[in-house]
Amino acid sequence: MIAALGWIVTGVTTIGSYVLWALETFVNAVGVAVIAAYTAALALLPSMPDAPSLGHPAWLDWLSWFYPVGDLLAGLTTMVTMWITFLAVRYVLRLVRAL
């Protein structure tokens, strides 16, 4: 009698495991289908040509040797991005406070 009860409990837990496995497999299949559709849509787009090279003057090489202009531009870009983010967050917080 106890052995039969053990088989029933094992069967119920096995069915639960199969249900979870089926759910996981379904979610993975949906993810793969979405990625396949995205890949197919990108394959339909035409390829874009590279932008033409504009070059740069020789004095810019000398200036970059004395002072790294690329690092200056990267720093300024970071600061402007942080400032714009600050303004956006401040605007959203004002809207939330007004509610």
N, C-alpha and C positions, 0 to 999 in steps of 0.2 A: 504494500500500500504506500509506504513512504517512498519507495523507488518510483512508483508511478507519479506521485506528486512532484518528485524531483524532475522527472522528464517533462512534466507540464510547465513547471517554472522555467526550466531551461528552454523549452519551446517558446514561451512568451518573451523571454529576454532575447532569444535569437530573432524572433519576428521584429522586435523593436530595433535591433541592430540592422536588420535588412531594410527597415523603413528609413532609418537615418542614412544608410548607404545609398538608397535610391534617391533621397532628397539631395544628398551631396552630389551624386552623379548628375542629377537634373540641373542643379545650379551650375556645375562645371560645363555641361553641354550648352546651356544658354550663354555662358560667358564665351565659349569657343565660337558659337554661332555669331555673336555680336562682333567679335574680333574678325571673323572671316568676312562678314558683311562690310565692315570698315575697310579691311584690306582690299576687297573687291571694288569698293567705291573709289579708293585711292588709285587703284590700278587703271581705272577708266579716265582719270585726269591726265592731261598732256604734261609732258616733262617741261620744266621751266629752264631756259638757258641761263648761264651764269652772267652776272653783271659784268660790264666791261671794267677793266682796270683803269683808274683815273691817274695813277701815278702820284708822285709828290715831289716838291722842289728839293734841291740839294741842301738848302739852308735848314730845312726841317730835320735832316739827319744830324747836322751839327748842333742844332738846338736840343735835339733828343740826347745827344752825347753829353751835353752839359747839364740838362735838366730833363728828367724822363716825362715827356709830354703825355705819353700813354697812361702813365700812372696818375697824372693830374686829371686827365679826362675821366678815368675810371672813378676817382675819388669824387669829382664833381657830379658825375652821374649818380653815384650812390647817395650823395647828400640831397640832390634834387628828388630822387625817388623816395627817400625817407621823409622829406618835407611834404610831398604830395600825399603820402600815406598818412602822415599826421593830420593833414587837413581833412582827408576823407573820414578818418576815424572821429575827429572832432565834430564834423558835420553829422555823422550817424548818431553820436552820443547826444548831440543837441536835439535831434529828432526824437530819440528815446526819452529824453528828459521832458520834452514838450507833451508827450503822451501822458 
